[in-house]
Amino acid sequence: MPAYRLRPARNITDDTGRQISEVFGAGDGHEDISVAWVMMPAGSHRIEERNDYAEIVIVLSGKARATIEDRAEEVGAGHSIYVPRQARWRFENIGREPLVCYSICAPAYKPALSHPF
């Protein structure tokens, strides 16, 4: 049974300061699912997007607003969010501290070629 942990070599930081660290995914031969640790600094947000995968976000700490198909809800530690495939959604840190969560995607998230993993 393979066991995985966060991989600093597979970190990316985008222009909003959001850090993503892949735990495992397509690069490990898992085309069906991927897991990543995500940290969003206070005030940061994702652009509104639609994805070719379903995503579950599990909030570990911080406070966020998740908007899925124009329905917004505030979430914090202990909450999880399910984003169906092709749903229009946005996720933003509305707290004063970093937002930390796990992201699980099925099928696996496949980053752009410019990303290191």
VENUR-V161985 format. One line per field, one symbol per residue. ss: DSSP state (a for helix, b for strand, c for the rest). A space follows every 10 residues. Layout:
BEGIN
ss: ???
END
This chain:
BEGIN
ss: cccccccaaa bbbcccccbb bbbbcaaacc cccbbbbbbb ccccbcccbc cccbbbbbbb bcbbbbbbcc bbbbbbcccb bbbcccccbb bbbcccccbb bbbbbbcccc ccccccc
END
